[in-house]
Amino acid sequence: MPLRSQSRPCPVWPSSILRTERGLGQRQLAARCTALGRPMSNTMLSRIELAKRRCDIDDLVAIAEALQVSPLALLQDPGAT
């Protein structure tokens, strides 16, 4: 019997850290993502940051672009060395 993959939200670890370091609120970052062509509400962003919502690759790329970082930077645990 084949194993079924379970879809789990993947936290976008440092997005809230990078966001606050840049002086951005969730509404501001969501607005930037929307302006880049990926409609996003602050609630949607909050749920992604808290790993309560799946982060699609389109979301990941838009958040990274809005924060001016690599998408890979958002996938790395901020506590990792």
PDB file with SEQRES, HELIX, SHEET and CRYST1 records, atoms N, CA, C and O in Angstrom:
SEQRES   1 A   81  MET PRO LEU ARG SER GLN SER ARG PRO CYS PRO VAL TRP          
SEQRES   2 A   81  PRO SER SER ILE LEU ARG THR GLU ARG GLY LEU GLY GLN          
SEQRES   3 A   81  ARG GLN LEU ALA ALA ARG CYS THR ALA LEU GLY ARG PRO          
SEQRES   4 A   81  MET SER ASN THR MET LEU SER ARG ILE GLU LEU ALA LYS          
SEQRES   5 A   81  ARG ARG CYS ASP ILE ASP ASP LEU VAL ALA ILE ALA GLU          
SEQRES   6 A   81  ALA LEU GLN VAL SER PRO LEU ALA LEU LEU GLN ASP PRO          
SEQRES   7 A   81  GLY ALA THR                                                  
HELIX    1 AA1 SER A   15  GLU A   21  1                                   7    
HELIX    2 AA2 GLN A   26  ALA A   35  1                                  10    
HELIX    3 AA3 ASN A   42  GLU A   49  1                                   8    
HELIX    4 AA4 ILE A   57  LEU A   67  1                                  11    
HELIX    5 AA5 PRO A   71  LEU A   75  1                                   5    
CRYST1    1.000    1.000    1.000  90.00  90.00  90.00 P 1           1          
ATOM      1  N   MET A   1       0.845  -1.176   0.000  1.00  0.00           N  
ATOM      2  CA  MET A   1       0.000   0.000   0.000  1.00  0.00           C  
ATOM      3  C   MET A   1       0.895   1.246   0.000  1.00  0.00           C  
ATOM      4  O   MET A   1       1.743   1.389   0.881  1.00  0.00           O  
ATOM      5  N   PRO A   2       0.720   2.144  -0.970  1.00  0.00           N  
ATOM      6  CA  PRO A   2       1.564   3.321  -1.035  1.00  0.00           C  
ATOM      7  C   PRO A   2       1.282   4.282   0.116  1.00  0.00           C  
ATOM      8  O   PRO A   2       0.159   4.393   0.607  1.00  0.00           O  
ATOM      9  N   LEU A   3       2.337   4.966   0.525  1.00  0.00           N  
ATOM     10  CA  LEU A   3       2.193   5.975   1.571  1.00  0.00           C  
ATOM     11  C   LEU A   3       1.534   7.214   1.007  1.00  0.00           C  
ATOM     12  O   LEU A   3       1.817   7.631  -0.116  1.00  0.00           O  
ATOM     13  N   ARG A   4       0.671   7.783   1.780  1.00  0.00           N  
ATOM     14  CA  ARG A   4       0.033   9.041   1.370  1.00  0.00           C  
ATOM     15  C   ARG A   4       0.796  10.199   1.986  1.00  0.00           C  
ATOM     16  O   ARG A   4       1.127  10.191   3.172  1.00  0.00           O  
ATOM     17  N   SER A   5       1.063  11.173   1.175  1.00  0.00           N  
ATOM     18  CA  SER A   5       1.718  12.351   1.735  1.00  0.00           C  
ATOM     19  C   SER A   5       0.647  13.226   2.373  1.00  0.00           C  
ATOM     20  O   SER A   5      -0.431  13.427   1.814  1.00  0.00           O  
ATOM     21  N   GLN A   6       0.961  13.725   3.521  1.00  0.00           N  
ATOM     22  CA  GLN A   6       0.028  14.599   4.211  1.00  0.00           C  
ATOM     23  C   GLN A   6       0.464  16.039   3.987  1.00  0.00           C  
ATOM     24  O   GLN A   6       1.629  16.387   4.183  1.00  0.00           O  
ATOM     25  N   SER A   7      -0.461  16.849   3.584  1.00  0.00           N  
ATOM     26  CA  SER A   7      -0.171  18.249   3.364  1.00  0.00           C  
ATOM     27  C   SER A   7      -0.183  18.982   4.702  1.00  0.00           C  
ATOM     28  O   SER A   7      -1.208  19.059   5.380  1.00  0.00           O  
ATOM     29  N   ARG A   8       0.964  19.509   5.059  1.00  0.00           N  
ATOM     30  CA  ARG A   8       1.070  20.280   6.297  1.00  0.00           C  
ATOM     31  C   ARG A   8       1.564  21.673   5.947  1.00  0.00           C  
ATOM     32  O   ARG A   8       2.372  21.836   5.033  1.00  0.00           O  
ATOM     33  N   PRO A   9       1.087  22.673   6.666  1.00  0.00           N  
ATOM     34  CA  PRO A   9       1.618  24.003   6.423  1.00  0.00           C  
ATOM     35  C   PRO A   9       3.104  24.052   6.753  1.00  0.00           C  
ATOM     36  O   PRO A   9       3.548  23.481   7.749  1.00  0.00           O  
ATOM     37  N   CYS A  10       3.845  24.718   5.934  1.00  0.00           N  
ATOM     38  CA  CYS A  10       5.272  24.908   6.165  1.00  0.00           C  
ATOM     39  C   CYS A  10       5.467  26.341   6.646  1.00  0.00           C  
ATOM     40  O   CYS A  10       5.153  27.278   5.911  1.00  0.00           O  
ATOM     41  N   PRO A  11       5.971  26.533   7.847  1.00  0.00           N  
ATOM     42  CA  PRO A  11       6.126  27.904   8.322  1.00  0.00           C  
ATOM     43  C   PRO A  11       7.140  28.670   7.493  1.00  0.00           C  
ATOM     44  O   PRO A  11       8.172  28.131   7.094  1.00  0.00           O  
ATOM     45  N   VAL A  12       6.842  29.896   7.246  1.00  0.00           N  
ATOM     46  CA  VAL A  12       7.776  30.791   6.584  1.00  0.00           C  
ATOM     47  C   VAL A  12       8.499  31.483   7.745  1.00  0.00           C  
ATOM     48  O   VAL A  12       8.156  32.593   8.152  1.00  0.00           O  
ATOM     49  N   TRP A  13       9.505  30.784   8.255  1.00  0.00           N  
ATOM     50  CA  TRP A  13      10.132  31.114   9.536  1.00  0.00           C  
ATOM     51  C   TRP A  13      10.399  32.596   9.775  1.00  0.00           C  
ATOM     52  O   TRP A  13       9.732  33.200  10.614  1.00  0.00           O  
ATOM     53  N   PRO A  14      11.338  33.192   9.077  1.00  0.00           N  
ATOM     54  CA  PRO A  14      11.719  34.548   9.481  1.00  0.00           C  
ATOM     55  C   PRO A  14      10.927  35.674   8.837  1.00  0.00           C  
ATOM     56  O   PRO A  14      11.337  36.830   8.939  1.00  0.00           O  
ATOM     57  N   SER A  15       9.812  35.388   8.180  1.00  0.00           N  
ATOM     58  CA  SER A  15       9.111  36.477   7.505  1.00  0.00           C  
ATOM     59  C   SER A  15       8.646  37.536   8.490  1.00  0.00           C  
ATOM     60  O   SER A  15       8.742  38.727   8.195  1.00  0.00           O  
ATOM     61  N   SER A  16       8.143  37.133   9.656  1.00  0.00           N  
ATOM     62  CA  SER A  16       7.698  38.131  10.629  1.00  0.00           C  
ATOM     63  C   SER A  16       8.889  38.892  11.200  1.00  0.00           C  
ATOM     64  O   SER A  16       8.776  40.081  11.496  1.00  0.00           O  
ATOM     65  N   ILE A  17      10.028  38.220  11.359  1.00  0.00           N  
ATOM     66  CA  ILE A  17      11.234  38.894  11.857  1.00  0.00           C  
ATOM     67  C   ILE A  17      11.716  39.913  10.825  1.00  0.00           C  
ATOM     68  O   ILE A  17      11.970  41.071  11.156  1.00  0.00           O  
ATOM     69  N   LEU A  18      11.840  39.474   9.581  1.00  0.00           N  
ATOM     70  CA  LEU A  18      12.286  40.388   8.520  1.00  0.00           C  
ATOM     71  C   LEU A  18      11.301  41.528   8.324  1.00  0.00           C  
ATOM     72  O   LEU A  18      11.689  42.669   8.074  1.00  0.00           O  
ATOM     73  N   ARG A  19      10.027  41.201   8.442  1.00  0.00           N  
ATOM     74  CA  ARG A  19       8.989  42.222   8.274  1.00  0.00           C  
ATOM     75  C   ARG A  19       9.133  43.309   9.332  1.00  0.00           C  
ATOM     76  O   ARG A  19       9.114  44.496   9.007  1.00  0.00           O  
ATOM     77  N   THR A  20       9.277  42.910  10.605  1.00  0.00           N  
ATOM     78  CA  THR A  20       9.381  43.904  11.677  1.00  0.00           C  
ATOM     79  C   THR A  20      10.713  44.647  11.627  1.00  0.00           C  
ATOM     80  O   THR A  20      10.776  45.829  11.964  1.00  0.00           O  
ATOM     81  N   GLU A  21      11.784  43.957  11.205  1.00  0.00           N  
ATOM     82  CA  GLU A  21      13.078  44.641  11.042  1.00  0.00           C  
ATOM     83  C   GLU A  21      12.987  45.759  10.012  1.00  0.00           C  
ATOM     84  O   GLU A  21      13.700  46.758  10.102  1.00  0.00           O  
ATOM     85  N   ARG A  22      12.113  45.585   9.043  1.00  0.00           N  
ATOM     86  CA  ARG A  22      11.940  46.596   7.990  1.00  0.00           C  
ATOM     87  C   ARG A  22      10.862  47.615   8.342  1.00  0.00           C  
ATOM     88  O   ARG A  22      10.538  48.495   7.545  1.00  0.00           O  
ATOM     89  N   GLY A  23      10.315  47.483   9.539  1.00  0.00           N  
ATOM     90  CA  GLY A  23       9.307  48.433   9.993  1.00  0.00           C  
ATOM     91  C   GLY A  23       7.963  48.272   9.304  1.00  0.00           C  
ATOM     92  O   GLY A  23       7.194  49.227   9.194  1.00  0.00           O  
ATOM     93  N   LEU A  24       7.684  47.066   8.843  1.00  0.00           N  
ATOM     94  CA  LEU A  24       6.424  46.809   8.133  1.00  0.00           C  
ATOM     95  C   LEU A  24       5.441  46.059   9.016  1.00  0.00           C  
ATOM     96  O   LEU A  24       5.820  45.142   9.744  1.00  0.00           O  
ATOM     97  N   GLY A  25       4.189  46.448   8.948  1.00  0.00           N  
ATOM     98  CA  GLY A  25       3.118  45.695   9.584  1.00  0.00           C  
ATOM     99  C   GLY A  25       2.618  44.645   8.611  1.00  0.00           C  
ATOM    100  O   GLY A  25       2.998  44.638   7.440  1.00  0.00           O  
ATOM    101  N   GLN A  26       1.769  43.764   9.096  1.00  0.00           N  
ATOM    102  CA  GLN A  26       1.221  42.734   8.222  1.00  0.00           C  
ATOM    103  C   GLN A  26       0.408  43.335   7.088  1.00  0.00           C  
ATOM    104  O   GLN A  26       0.465  42.848   5.959  1.00  0.00           O  
ATOM    105  N   ARG A  27      -0.343  44.383   7.373  1.00  0.00           N  
ATOM    106  CA  ARG A  27      -1.137  45.020   6.302  1.00  0.00           C  
ATOM    107  C   ARG A  27      -0.230  45.596   5.219  1.00  0.00           C  
ATOM    108  O   ARG A  27      -0.531  45.498   4.029  1.00  0.00           O  
ATOM    109  N   GLN A  28       0.882  46.200   5.640  1.00  0.00           N  
ATOM    110  CA  GLN A  28       1.798  46.794   4.661  1.00  0.00           C  
ATOM    111  C   GLN A  28       2.451  45.726   3.781  1.00  0.00           C  
ATOM    112  O   GLN A  28       2.546  45.890   2.564  1.00  0.00           O  
ATOM    113  N   LEU A  29       2.899  44.637   4.402  1.00  0.00           N  
ATOM    114  CA  LEU A  29       3.527  43.575   3.620  1.00  0.00           C  
ATOM    115  C   LEU A  29       2.500  42.910   2.707  1.00  0.00           C  
ATOM    116  O   LEU A  29       2.805  42.602   1.555  1.00  0.00           O  
ATOM    117  N   ALA A  30       1.304  42.688   3.202  1.00  0.00           N  
ATOM    118  CA  ALA A  30       0.243  42.110   2.369  1.00  0.00           C  
ATOM    119  C   ALA A  30      -0.061  43.030   1.187  1.00  0.00           C  
ATOM    120  O   ALA A  30      -0.279  42.555   0.072  1.00  0.00           O  
ATOM    121  N   ALA A  31      -0.076  44.323   1.421  1.00  0.00           N  
ATOM    122  CA  ALA A  31      -0.315  45.281   0.333  1.00  0.00           C  
ATOM    123  C   ALA A  31       0.804  45.228  -0.703  1.00  0.00           C  
ATOM    124  O   ALA A  31       0.547  45.336  -1.902  1.00  0.00           O  
ATOM    125  N   ARG A  32       2.040  45.063  -0.245  1.00  0.00           N  
ATOM    126  CA  ARG A  32       3.166  44.943  -1.181  1.00  0.00           C  
ATOM    127  C   ARG A  32       3.013  43.688  -2.037  1.00  0.00           C  
ATOM    128  O   ARG A  32       3.237  43.727  -3.247  1.00  0.00           O  
ATOM    129  N   CYS A  33       2.633  42.584  -1.411  1.00  0.00           N  
ATOM    130  CA  CYS A  33       2.426  41.336  -2.160  1.00  0.00           C  
ATOM    131  C   CYS A  33       1.319  41.509  -3.190  1.00  0.00           C  
ATOM    132  O   CYS A  33       1.443  41.055  -4.328  1.00  0.00           O  
ATOM    133  N   THR A  34       0.245  42.163  -2.788  1.00  0.00           N  
ATOM    134  CA  THR A  34      -0.873  42.421  -3.694  1.00  0.00           C  
ATOM    135  C   THR A  34      -0.416  43.292  -4.862  1.00  0.00           C  
ATOM    136  O   THR A  34      -0.786  43.042  -6.009  1.00  0.00           O  
ATOM    137  N   ALA A  35       0.388  44.314  -4.569  1.00  0.00           N  
ATOM    138  CA  ALA A  35       0.899  45.199  -5.626  1.00  0.00           C  
ATOM    139  C   ALA A  35       1.808  44.444  -6.596  1.00  0.00           C  
ATOM    140  O   ALA A  35       1.927  44.821  -7.762  1.00  0.00           O  
ATOM    141  N   LEU A  36       2.445  43.384  -6.114  1.00  0.00           N  
ATOM    142  CA  LEU A  36       3.312  42.569  -6.970  1.00  0.00           C  
ATOM    143  C   LEU A  36       2.524  41.549  -7.782  1.00  0.00           C  
ATOM    144  O   LEU A  36       3.103  40.790  -8.560  1.00  0.00           O  
ATOM    145  N   GLY A  37       1.194  41.528  -7.603  1.00  0.00           N  
ATOM    146  CA  GLY A  37       0.356  40.642  -8.394  1.00  0.00           C  
ATOM    147  C   GLY A  37      -0.113  39.387  -7.677  1.00  0.00           C  
ATOM    148  O   GLY A  37      -0.763  38.536  -8.284  1.00  0.00           O  
ATOM    149  N   ARG A  38       0.207  39.258  -6.391  1.00  0.00           N  
ATOM    150  CA  ARG A  38      -0.269  38.113  -5.605  1.00  0.00           C  
ATOM    151  C   ARG A  38      -1.206  38.641  -4.542  1.00  0.00           C  
ATOM    152  O   ARG A  38      -0.746  39.024  -3.467  1.00  0.00           O  
ATOM    153  N   PRO A  39      -2.522  38.679  -4.804  1.00  0.00           N  
ATOM    154  CA  PRO A  39      -3.464  39.207  -3.817  1.00  0.00           C  
ATOM    155  C   PRO A  39      -3.314  38.512  -2.466  1.00  0.00           C  
ATOM    156  O   PRO A  39      -3.328  37.284  -2.377  1.00  0.00           O  
ATOM    157  N   MET A  40      -3.170  39.323  -1.416  1.00  0.00           N  
ATOM    158  CA  MET A  40      -2.971  38.781  -0.086  1.00  0.00           C  
ATOM    159  C   MET A  40      -3.553  39.752   0.937  1.00  0.00           C  
ATOM    160  O   MET A  40      -3.343  40.962   0.850  1.00  0.00           O  
ATOM    161  N   SER A  41      -4.279  39.212   1.900  1.00  0.00           N  
ATOM    162  CA  SER A  41      -4.794  40.033   3.000  1.00  0.00           C  
ATOM    163  C   SER A  41      -3.860  39.889   4.191  1.00  0.00           C  
ATOM    164  O   SER A  41      -3.029  38.982   4.233  1.00  0.00           O  
ATOM    165  N   ASN A  42      -4.003  40.788   5.157  1.00  0.00           N  
ATOM    166  CA  ASN A  42      -3.170  40.673   6.352  1.00  0.00           C  
ATOM    167  C   ASN A  42      -3.517  39.401   7.135  1.00  0.00           C  
ATOM    168  O   ASN A  42      -2.648  38.818   7.784  1.00  0.00           O  
ATOM    169  N   THR A  43      -4.769  38.976   7.077  1.00  0.00           N  
ATOM    170  CA  THR A  43      -5.169  37.736   7.752  1.00  0.00           C  
ATOM    171  C   THR A  43      -4.483  36.536   7.103  1.00  0.00           C  
ATOM    172  O   THR A  43      -4.003  35.638   7.793  1.00  0.00           O  
ATOM    173  N   MET A  44      -4.443  36.530   5.802  1.00  0.00           N  
ATOM    174  CA  MET A  44      -3.775  35.458   5.064  1.00  0.00           C  
ATOM    175  C   MET A  44      -2.292  35.411   5.426  1.00  0.00           C  
ATOM    176  O   MET A  44      -1.743  34.335   5.665  1.00  0.00           O  
ATOM    177  N   LEU A  45      -1.648  36.567   5.468  1.00  0.00           N  
ATOM    178  CA  LEU A  45      -0.235  36.645   5.824  1.00  0.00           C  
ATOM    179  C   LEU A  45      -0.010  36.164   7.253  1.00  0.00           C  
ATOM    180  O   LEU A  45       0.939  35.426   7.517  1.00  0.00           O  
ATOM    181  N   SER A  46      -0.864  36.572   8.163  1.00  0.00           N  
ATOM    182  CA  SER A  46      -0.746  36.143   9.554  1.00  0.00           C  
ATOM    183  C   SER A  46      -0.830  34.627   9.662  1.00  0.00           C  
ATOM    184  O   SER A  46      -0.044  34.008  10.378  1.00  0.00           O  
ATOM    185  N   ARG A  47      -1.775  34.033   8.956  1.00  0.00           N  
ATOM    186  CA  ARG A  47      -1.947  32.575   9.010  1.00  0.00           C  
ATOM    187  C   ARG A  47      -0.749  31.858   8.388  1.00  0.00           C  
ATOM    188  O   ARG A  47      -0.378  30.776   8.844  1.00  0.00           O  
ATOM    189  N   ILE A  48      -0.147  32.435   7.365  1.00  0.00           N  
ATOM    190  CA  ILE A  48       1.065  31.855   6.775  1.00  0.00           C  
ATOM    191  C   ILE A  48       2.214  31.941   7.781  1.00  0.00           C  
ATOM    192  O   ILE A  48       2.932  30.962   7.986  1.00  0.00           O  
ATOM    193  N   GLU A  49       2.388  33.097   8.403  1.00  0.00           N  
ATOM    194  CA  GLU A  49       3.470  33.276   9.379  1.00  0.00           C  
ATOM    195  C   GLU A  49       3.327  32.337  10.574  1.00  0.00           C  
ATOM    196  O   GLU A  49       4.329  31.906  11.145  1.00  0.00           O  
ATOM    197  N   LEU A  50       2.107  32.022  10.949  1.00  0.00           N  
ATOM    198  CA  LEU A  50       1.858  31.147  12.097  1.00  0.00           C  
ATOM    199  C   LEU A  50       1.748  29.671  11.711  1.00  0.00           C  
ATOM    200  O   LEU A  50       1.458  28.823  12.555  1.00  0.00           O  
ATOM    201  N   ALA A  51       1.981  29.373  10.433  1.00  0.00           N  
ATOM    202  CA  ALA A  51       1.883  28.011   9.891  1.00  0.00           C  
ATOM    203  C   ALA A  51       0.489  27.429  10.080  1.00  0.00           C  
ATOM    204  O   ALA A  51       0.331  26.225  10.283  1.00  0.00           O  
ATOM    205  N   LYS A  52      -0.521  28.293  10.011  1.00  0.00           N  
ATOM    206  CA  LYS A  52      -1.909  27.844  10.073  1.00  0.00           C  
ATOM    207  C   LYS A  52      -2.526  27.787   8.683  1.00  0.00           C  
ATOM    208  O   LYS A  52      -3.662  27.342   8.515  1.00  0.00           O  
ATOM    209  N   ARG A  53      -1.772  28.238   7.692  1.00  0.00           N  
ATOM    210  CA  ARG A  53      -2.209  28.198   6.298  1.00  0.00           C  
ATOM    211  C   ARG A  53      -1.026  27.755   5.456  1.00  0.00           C  
ATOM    212  O   ARG A  53       0.115  28.151   5.694  1.00  0.00           O  
ATOM    213  N   ARG A  54      -1.321  26.935   4.477  1.00  0.00           N  
ATOM    214  CA  ARG A  54      -0.267  26.483   3.567  1.00  0.00           C  
ATOM    215  C   ARG A  54       0.285  27.681   2.791  1.00  0.00           C  
ATOM    216  O   ARG A  54      -0.466  28.557   2.362  1.00  0.00           O  
ATOM    217  N   CYS A  55       1.577  27.702   2.624  1.00  0.00           N  
ATOM    218  CA  CYS A  55       2.225  28.757   1.849  1.00  0.00           C  
ATOM    219  C   CYS A  55       2.565  28.190   0.477  1.00  0.00           C  
ATOM    220  O   CYS A  55       3.522  27.430   0.332  1.00  0.00           O  
ATOM    221  N   ASP A  56       1.779  28.561  -0.526  1.00  0.00           N  
ATOM    222  CA  ASP A  56       2.047  28.122  -1.891  1.00  0.00           C  
ATOM    223  C   ASP A  56       3.333  28.783  -2.384  1.00  0.00           C  
ATOM    224  O   ASP A  56       3.775  29.794  -1.838  1.00  0.00           O  
ATOM    225  N   ILE A  57       3.918  28.205  -3.410  1.00  0.00           N  
ATOM    226  CA  ILE A  57       5.148  28.765  -3.965  1.00  0.00           C  
ATOM    227  C   ILE A  57       4.929  30.200  -4.439  1.00  0.00           C  
ATOM    228  O   ILE A  57       5.826  31.036  -4.332  1.00  0.00           O  
ATOM    229  N   ASP A  58       3.738  30.485  -4.963  1.00  0.00           N  
ATOM    230  CA  ASP A  58       3.441  31.860  -5.397  1.00  0.00           C  
ATOM    231  C   ASP A  58       3.456  32.822  -4.211  1.00  0.00           C  
ATOM    232  O   ASP A  58       3.949  33.944  -4.318  1.00  0.00           O  
ATOM    233  N   ASP A  59       2.908  32.369  -3.073  1.00  0.00           N  
ATOM    234  CA  ASP A  59       2.931  33.193  -1.856  1.00  0.00           C  
ATOM    235  C   ASP A  59       4.368  33.418  -1.405  1.00  0.00           C  
ATOM    236  O   ASP A  59       4.763  34.540  -1.087  1.00  0.00           O  
ATOM    237  N   LEU A  60       5.143  32.336  -1.383  1.00  0.00           N  
ATOM    238  CA  LEU A  60       6.529  32.405  -0.930  1.00  0.00           C  
ATOM    239  C   LEU A  60       7.335  33.396  -1.763  1.00  0.00           C  
ATOM    240  O   LEU A  60       8.060  34.228  -1.218  1.00  0.00           O  
ATOM    241  N   VAL A  61       7.208  33.305  -3.074  1.00  0.00           N  
ATOM    242  CA  VAL A  61       7.962  34.192  -3.963  1.00  0.00           C  
ATOM    243  C   VAL A  61       7.515  35.647  -3.781  1.00  0.00           C  
ATOM    244  O   VAL A  61       8.352  36.549  -3.752  1.00  0.00           O  
ATOM    245  N   ALA A  62       6.216  35.879  -3.660  1.00  0.00           N  
ATOM    246  CA  ALA A  62       5.714  37.249  -3.480  1.00  0.00           C  
ATOM    247  C   ALA A  62       6.187  37.842  -2.148  1.00  0.00           C  
ATOM    248  O   ALA A  62       6.605  38.999  -2.099  1.00  0.00           O  
ATOM    249  N   ILE A  63       6.124  37.058  -1.075  1.00  0.00           N  
ATOM    250  CA  ILE A  63       6.573  37.551   0.233  1.00  0.00           C  
ATOM    251  C   ILE A  63       8.064  37.848   0.187  1.00  0.00           C  
ATOM    252  O   ILE A  63       8.510  38.879   0.690  1.00  0.00           O  
ATOM    253  N   ALA A  64       8.835  36.949  -0.416  1.00  0.00           N  
ATOM    254  CA  ALA A  64      10.287  37.168  -0.529  1.00  0.00           C  
ATOM    255  C   ALA A  64      10.586  38.422  -1.334  1.00  0.00           C  
ATOM    256  O   ALA A  64      11.421  39.236  -0.937  1.00  0.00           O  
ATOM    257  N   GLU A  65       9.910  38.578  -2.458  1.00  0.00           N  
ATOM    258  CA  GLU A  65      10.141  39.761  -3.300  1.00  0.00           C  
ATOM    259  C   GLU A  65       9.747  41.035  -2.553  1.00  0.00           C  
ATOM    260  O   GLU A  65      10.449  42.043  -2.632  1.00  0.00           O  
ATOM    261  N   ALA A  66       8.638  40.993  -1.837  1.00  0.00           N  
ATOM    262  CA  ALA A  66       8.189  42.171  -1.089  1.00  0.00           C  
ATOM    263  C   ALA A  66       9.165  42.528   0.034  1.00  0.00           C  
ATOM    264  O   ALA A  66       9.308  43.698   0.391  1.00  0.00           O  
ATOM    265  N   LEU A  67       9.834  41.512   0.588  1.00  0.00           N  
ATOM    266  CA  LEU A  67      10.828  41.749   1.649  1.00  0.00           C  
ATOM    267  C   LEU A  67      12.235  41.941   1.091  1.00  0.00           C  
ATOM    268  O   LEU A  67      13.168  42.241   1.836  1.00  0.00           O  
ATOM    269  N   GLN A  68      12.384  41.769  -0.221  1.00  0.00           N  
ATOM    270  CA  GLN A  68      13.661  41.895  -0.915  1.00  0.00           C  
ATOM    271  C   GLN A  68      14.702  40.905  -0.385  1.00  0.00           C  
ATOM    272  O   GLN A  68      15.840  41.263  -0.083  1.00  0.00           O  
ATOM    273  N   VAL A  69      14.262  39.640  -0.284  1.00  0.00           N  
ATOM    274  CA  VAL A  69      15.158  38.549   0.109  1.00  0.00           C  
ATOM    275  C   VAL A  69      14.914  37.366  -0.819  1.00  0.00           C  
ATOM    276  O   VAL A  69      13.949  37.351  -1.582  1.00  0.00           O  
ATOM    277  N   SER A  70      15.782  36.395  -0.748  1.00  0.00           N  
ATOM    278  CA  SER A  70      15.614  35.166  -1.510  1.00  0.00           C  
ATOM    279  C   SER A  70      14.503  34.323  -0.887  1.00  0.00           C  
ATOM    280  O   SER A  70      14.362  34.305   0.336  1.00  0.00           O  
ATOM    281  N   PRO A  71      13.711  33.625  -1.704  1.00  0.00           N  
ATOM    282  CA  PRO A  71      12.719  32.719  -1.123  1.00  0.00           C  
ATOM    283  C   PRO A  71      13.358  31.697  -0.176  1.00  0.00           C  
ATOM    284  O   PRO A  71      12.744  31.301   0.815  1.00  0.00           O  
ATOM    285  N   LEU A  72      14.577  31.274  -0.477  1.00  0.00           N  
ATOM    286  CA  LEU A  72      15.269  30.320   0.390  1.00  0.00           C  
ATOM    287  C   LEU A  72      15.461  30.879   1.800  1.00  0.00           C  
ATOM    288  O   LEU A  72      15.403  30.135   2.779  1.00  0.00           O  
ATOM    289  N   ALA A  73      15.688  32.183   1.900  1.00  0.00           N  
ATOM    290  CA  ALA A  73      15.884  32.811   3.208  1.00  0.00           C  
ATOM    291  C   ALA A  73      14.638  32.662   4.084  1.00  0.00           C  
ATOM    292  O   ALA A  73      14.743  32.648   5.311  1.00  0.00           O  
ATOM    293  N   LEU A  74      13.469  32.553   3.470  1.00  0.00           N  
ATOM    294  CA  LEU A  74      12.225  32.430   4.225  1.00  0.00           C  
ATOM    295  C   LEU A  74      11.945  30.994   4.675  1.00  0.00           C  
ATOM    296  O   LEU A  74      11.074  30.758   5.513  1.00  0.00           O  
ATOM    297  N   LEU A  75      12.683  30.045   4.116  1.00  0.00           N  
ATOM    298  CA  LEU A  75      12.469  28.651   4.465  1.00  0.00           C  
ATOM    299  C   LEU A  75      13.436  28.160   5.545  1.00  0.00           C  
ATOM    300  O   LEU A  75      13.252  27.084   6.113  1.00  0.00           O  
ATOM    301  N   GLN A  76      14.454  28.953   5.817  1.00  0.00           N  
ATOM    302  CA  GLN A  76      15.458  28.543   6.786  1.00  0.00           C  
ATOM    303  C   GLN A  76      15.038  28.925   8.202  1.00  0.00           C  
ATOM    304  O   GLN A  76      14.537  30.025   8.437  1.00  0.00           O  
ATOM    305  N   ASP A  77      15.246  28.015   9.130  1.00  0.00           N  
ATOM    306  CA  ASP A  77      14.955  28.267  10.539  1.00  0.00           C  
ATOM    307  C   ASP A  77      15.894  29.361  11.026  1.00  0.00           C  
ATOM    308  O   ASP A  77      17.109  29.220  10.889  1.00  0.00           O  
ATOM    309  N   PRO A  78      15.371  30.451  11.591  1.00  0.00           N  
ATOM    310  CA  PRO A  78      16.241  31.549  12.025  1.00  0.00           C  
ATOM    311  C   PRO A  78      17.210  31.134  13.124  1.00  0.00           C  
ATOM    312  O   PRO A  78      18.220  31.806  13.330  1.00  0.00           O  
ATOM    313  N   GLY A  79      16.928  30.035  13.842  1.00  0.00           N  
ATOM    314  CA  GLY A  79      17.828  29.572  14.889  1.00  0.00           C  
ATOM    315  C   GLY A  79      18.941  28.677  14.372  1.00  0.00           C  
ATOM    316  O   GLY A  79      19.864  28.341  15.113  1.00  0.00           O  
ATOM    317  N   ALA A  80      18.859  28.287  13.096  1.00  0.00           N  
ATOM    318  CA  ALA A  80      19.877  27.402  12.516  1.00  0.00           C  
ATOM    319  C   ALA A  80      21.143  28.182  12.235  1.00  0.00           C  
ATOM    320  O   ALA A  80      21.103  29.363  11.889  1.00  0.00           O  
ATOM    321  N   THR A  81      22.260  27.509  12.388  1.00  0.00           N  
ATOM    322  CA  THR A  81      23.539  28.164  12.096  1.00  0.00           C  
ATOM    323  C   THR A  81      24.198  27.571  10.892  1.00  0.00           C  
ATOM    324  O   THR A  81      25.283  28.004  10.506  1.00  0.00           O  
TER     325      THR A  81                                                      
END                                                                             
